[in-house]
């Protein structure tokens, strides 16, 4: 479920991120925008290296952690963290630009939400990402949702 505060943050993102920046919403916000009943705690953005820096610049008044390299268990990524209206927003770009991340970024879809046209990760690619991250609960949730759509 998307709260009013989260909807306000989506508008700020949409209004401020340069239209030429390659970005997409991912994670639970993407799932919620696909119509799934999920609890959205934060907003995650997938972009490329250039995009991370463009997002940081466009939304600099909200930056709490400037763009840095963060080591995750399976990869390194450029990461900037924002706080907009009390909602954490994290924009990431894999350093290796691996095929999975490129695939998720290039296969984005657009969804209408509160008169906004928002980019979201294709649901099957989001499913594959959750499988790779070892998140069985999200995998099951997405698989069940996809079955209902068939």
N, C-alpha and C positions, 0 to 999 in steps of 0.2 A: 504494500500500500504506500502510495506517495502522499506525504503530508503537504499542507499548504506552504510551509517553510521550505521544503524541498522543491516544490514547484516554483517558488520565488527564486531559488538558487538556479534552477534550470533556465529560467528567463535571463538571469544575470549572465550565465555562461553563454547562452545563445546570443545575447545582445553584444557581448564584449569580445568573444573569441573571433578573430579575423576570419572572414568567410573563405579565405584561401588556405587556412590552416587545416591540415588533414587530421581529424580527430573523430572519436566515436565514444559514446558511453558504453561501459561494460559492467560486468558484475551484477549485483542485485538491482541496481537502477535500470539496467538494460532489461533484465528479466521482468521487472515491474512494468516497464513501458511496452513489453511484448504482451502484457495482459496477465501475467502470472501473479498469484497471491503470495508475495514474499515480503519480508520485513526489510526495509531499506534503512541502513544505518548511516551510510556515507555515500559519496558519489565518486566513482572511479572512471577515469578517462584514459583511453588508449590513444597514443599518438606516435609520432616519430621524433627523432632527436630535435629537429628544427621546431616541431610543434610544441615540445615541452618549453622551450625558451620563448616561443611566441605567446603561449598561454601565460607564462610567468610575467611577461612584459605587459600583456593586455589586462591582466588582473592583479597588478603589482600591489595594490592597496590591500589585498586579501592574503598575501603571501605570508605564511608562518615558517616555512622551511624553503629556502631558495633551492634552485635546481642543483642536485648533487647526484653522485653515483651511489646507489644503494645495492648492497649485496643481498639477494634472496637465496633460498636454499638451492634453487636450480638455475639461477641466472643473475646477471647484473643489469640494472636499469637506471636510466636517467629518471629522476623523480622530483617533482615539485609538489608541495603540500599547501593548500589554501584553507582558510576558514572563512566561509561566507554565511553570515547569519547564524553562526553556531554550528554549521554543517561542515564536516571535513570533506574536502575535495582533493583527490590525489590524481595527478596526471603522470603517466608512466610511458617510457619508451625503452624497449630493450636495446642494450648496447649492441648485441649481436644481430639485432633485427632478424631473428629467426623466422623460418617460413610460417610457423603457426601464427606468430604475431602479425606478420605481413598479411597473411590470409585473412585474419580477423579484421584488420584495418581496411583492407581493400574490399571486403565483402559486406560492408556496412549497409544497413537499410535506413530509411527515414520513416519516422512515425510522427503523426500529428498529435500534439498534446498541448492543451490550453492555448491554442492558436500558434504554437511553436512547431517548427519542423526540426526534429532532433535526430541526430545520427545514433543508431544503436547497432550492436554486433548481431549478425545473423545468428539465430538461435541454435542451429546445428554446430556452428563454429564455437559458440559459447559452451555448448555441451562438451565438445572435444577438449576445450581448455580446462573445464572442471574435471574431466577424466584425467588429464595430464597432471593436474595439481593434486590429485588424490582426494577429491571432495565428494564422497559417495552420496551424501544426503542431497546435495544440489544436483548431482547426476540423476538420481532417482526422480527428483522433483521435475526436472526438465524432460526426462524420458516419458513420465506419466502425462505431462502437459502436451507433449508432441503427439502421443497416442490419441488423446482426446480431440486433437485438431484433425486427425486423419478421417 
